[in-house]
């Protein structure tokens, strides 16, 4: 069979199948079992799984990229279908998180963290397994753990904060994790939002695997909020890497997606709901 990755949740819908929402989730089928990476915002994951004929009861593990509602909001709905299952995440996944924006000189603060308490999710069957290091989580499957921030042009989103002991500070997203599949065609990387910086993540993967060939990079790249200079620096760095395909989703933004399409041509695709990658 090989490996097949299907986008279950995303902002946009392709081929008029499923429902779009602000969020991300990917259903991963391998010769060694099925897995779920992120769960979207919660509105569409179950219905889209049925529409796309992906059995949530079959998943062996769930991986959470970070603790934002648009990646964890569907966890409770998945657990109601699946029942007991290992859920891999960073210990910071349950941090209180807020977004701060301004409208007409008025500050707007929104809670954007995971909506459910750990104990409630455990009562639905979640067995949380926390990691901070680069970790093998299945045959040919790895989580990045914490990613070192080394590039000068990949900066944290200034709108996003976390609260520890009631004190807000700019969110460092130490919990930002990506999934790596080691395939015969090269590495496949599934990104949640790439809050660590896409180039930082890829360099971290190269350092830990010793492999430089990326068959596909798929998911949210968080390029949408970058300045034009930062965006171009990211794209030029990406072009220097050995990347066969790139499929962007969610927080990439249309401007950045257009630029990536210009640079990568037929190697580019948009990963909307219903998109399928076969390896």
JOQUIHU-V945064 format. One record per residue. N is the residue number from 1. RES is the residue in one small letter. OMEGA is omega as a letter, one per 20 degrees, with the letter a starting at -180 (999 if undefined). Layout:
# JOQUIHU-V945064
n:N res:RES omega:OMEGA
n:N res:RES omega:OMEGA
This chain:
# JOQUIHU-V945064
n:1 res:x omega:a
n:2 res:x omega:a
n:3 res:x omega:r
n:4 res:x omega:r
n:5 res:x omega:a
n:6 res:x omega:r
n:7 res:x omega:r
n:8 res:x omega:a
n:9 res:x omega:r
n:10 res:x omega:a
n:11 res:x omega:a
n:12 res:x omega:a
n:13 res:x omega:r
n:14 res:x omega:r
n:15 res:x omega:r
n:16 res:x omega:r
n:17 res:x omega:r
n:18 res:x omega:a
n:19 res:x omega:r
n:20 res:x omega:r
n:21 res:x omega:r
n:22 res:x omega:a
n:23 res:x omega:a
n:24 res:x omega:r
n:25 res:x omega:r
n:26 res:x omega:r
n:27 res:x omega:a
n:28 res:x omega:r
n:29 res:x omega:r
n:30 res:x omega:r
n:31 res:x omega:a
n:32 res:x omega:r
n:33 res:x omega:a
n:34 res:x omega:a
n:35 res:x omega:r
n:36 res:x omega:r
n:37 res:x omega:a
n:38 res:x omega:a
n:39 res:x omega:a
n:40 res:x omega:a
n:41 res:x omega:r
n:42 res:x omega:a
n:43 res:x omega:a
n:44 res:x omega:a
n:45 res:x omega:a
n:46 res:x omega:a
n:47 res:x omega:r
n:48 res:x omega:r
n:49 res:x omega:r
n:50 res:x omega:r
n:51 res:x omega:a
n:52 res:x omega:r
n:53 res:x omega:r
n:54 res:x omega:a
n:55 res:x omega:r
n:56 res:x omega:r
n:57 res:x omega:a
n:58 res:x omega:a
n:59 res:x omega:r
n:60 res:x omega:a
n:61 res:x omega:r
n:62 res:x omega:r
n:63 res:x omega:r
n:64 res:x omega:a
n:65 res:x omega:r
n:66 res:x omega:a
n:67 res:x omega:r
n:68 res:x omega:a
n:69 res:x omega:a
n:70 res:x omega:r
n:71 res:x omega:a
n:72 res:x omega:a
n:73 res:x omega:a
n:74 res:x omega:a
n:75 res:x omega:a
n:76 res:x omega:r
n:77 res:x omega:r
n:78 res:x omega:a
n:79 res:x omega:r
n:80 res:x omega:r
n:81 res:x omega:a
n:82 res:x omega:a
n:83 res:x omega:a
n:84 res:x omega:a
n:85 res:x omega:r
n:86 res:x omega:r
n:87 res:x omega:a
n:88 res:x omega:a
n:89 res:x omega:r
n:90 res:x omega:a
n:91 res:x omega:a
n:92 res:x omega:a
n:93 res:x omega:a
n:94 res:x omega:r
n:95 res:x omega:r
n:96 res:x omega:a
n:97 res:x omega:a
n:98 res:x omega:r
n:99 res:x omega:a
n:100 res:x omega:r
n:101 res:x omega:r
n:102 res:x omega:r
n:103 res:x omega:a
n:104 res:x omega:r
n:105 res:x omega:r
n:106 res:x omega:a
n:107 res:x omega:r
n:108 res:x omega:r
n:109 res:x omega:a
n:110 res:x omega:r
n:111 res:x omega:a
n:112 res:x omega:a
n:113 res:x omega:r
n:114 res:x omega:a
n:115 res:x omega:a
n:116 res:x omega:r
n:117 res:x omega:a
n:118 res:x omega:a
n:119 res:x omega:r
n:120 res:x omega:r
n:121 res:x omega:r
n:122 res:x omega:r
n:123 res:x omega:r
n:124 res:x omega:r
n:125 res:x omega:a
n:126 res:x omega:r
n:127 res:x omega:a
n:128 res:x omega:r
n:129 res:x omega:a
n:130 res:x omega:r
n:131 res:x omega:r
n:132 res:x omega:a
n:133 res:x omega:r
n:134 res:x omega:a
n:135 res:x omega:r
n:136 res:x omega:a
n:137 res:x omega:r
n:138 res:x omega:a
n:139 res:x omega:a
n:140 res:x omega:a
n:141 res:x omega:a
n:142 res:x omega:r
n:143 res:x omega:a
n:144 res:x omega:a
n:145 res:x omega:a
n:146 res:x omega:a
n:147 res:x omega:r
n:148 res:x omega:r
n:149 res:x omega:a
n:150 res:x omega:a
n:151 res:x omega:a
n:152 res:x omega:a
n:153 res:x omega:r
n:154 res:x omega:a
n:155 res:x omega:r
n:156 res:x omega:r
n:157 res:x omega:a
n:158 res:x omega:a
n:159 res:x omega:a
n:160 res:x omega:a
n:161 res:x omega:r
n:162 res:x omega:a
n:163 res:x omega:r
n:164 res:x omega:a
n:165 res:x omega:r
n:166 res:x omega:a
n:167 res:x omega:a
n:168 res:x omega:r
n:169 res:x omega:r
n:170 res:x omega:a
n:171 res:x omega:r
n:172 res:x omega:r
n:173 res:x omega:r
n:174 res:x omega:a
n:175 res:x omega:a
n:176 res:x omega:a
n:177 res:x omega:r
n:178 res:x omega:a
n:179 res:x omega:r
n:180 res:x omega:r
n:181 res:x omega:r
n:182 res:x omega:a
n:183 res:x omega:r
n:184 res:x omega:a
n:185 res:x omega:a
n:186 res:x omega:a
n:187 res:x omega:r
n:188 res:x omega:a
n:189 res:x omega:r
n:190 res:x omega:a
n:191 res:x omega:r
n:192 res:x omega:r
n:193 res:x omega:r
n:194 res:x omega:r
n:195 res:x omega:r
n:196 res:x omega:a
n:197 res:x omega:a
n:198 res:x omega:a
n:199 res:x omega:r
n:200 res:x omega:a
n:201 res:x omega:a
n:202 res:x omega:r
n:203 res:x omega:r
n:204 res:x omega:r
n:205 res:x omega:r
n:206 res:x omega:a
n:207 res:x omega:a
n:208 res:x omega:a
n:209 res:x omega:a
n:210 res:x omega:a
n:211 res:x omega:a
n:212 res:x omega:a
n:213 res:x omega:r
n:214 res:x omega:r
n:215 res:x omega:r
n:216 res:x omega:r
n:217 res:x omega:a
n:218 res:x omega:r
n:219 res:x omega:a
n:220 res:x omega:a
n:221 res:x omega:a
n:222 res:x omega:r
n:223 res:x omega:a
n:224 res:x omega:a
n:225 res:x omega:a
n:226 res:x omega:r
n:227 res:x omega:r
n:228 res:x omega:r
n:229 res:x omega:r
n:230 res:x omega:r
n:231 res:x omega:a
n:232 res:x omega:r
n:233 res:x omega:r
n:234 res:x omega:a
n:235 res:x omega:a
n:236 res:x omega:r
n:237 res:x omega:r
n:238 res:x omega:a
n:239 res:x omega:a
n:240 res:x omega:a
n:241 res:x omega:a
n:242 res:x omega:a
n:243 res:x omega:a
n:244 res:x omega:a
n:245 res:x omega:r
n:246 res:x omega:r
n:247 res:x omega:a
n:248 res:x omega:a
n:249 res:x omega:r
n:250 res:x omega:a
n:251 res:x omega:r
n:252 res:x omega:a
n:253 res:x omega:a
n:254 res:x omega:a
n:255 res:x omega:r
n:256 res:x omega:r
n:257 res:x omega:r
n:258 res:x omega:a
n:259 res:x omega:r
n:260 res:x omega:r
n:261 res:x omega:r
n:262 res:x omega:a
n:263 res:x omega:a
n:264 res:x omega:r
n:265 res:x omega:a
n:266 res:x omega:r
n:267 res:x omega:a
n:268 res:x omega:r
n:269 res:x omega:r
n:270 res:x omega:a
n:271 res:x omega:r
n:272 res:x omega:r
n:273 res:x omega:a
n:274 res:x omega:r
n:275 res:x omega:a
n:276 res:x omega:r
n:277 res:x omega:r
n:278 res:x omega:r
n:279 res:x omega:999
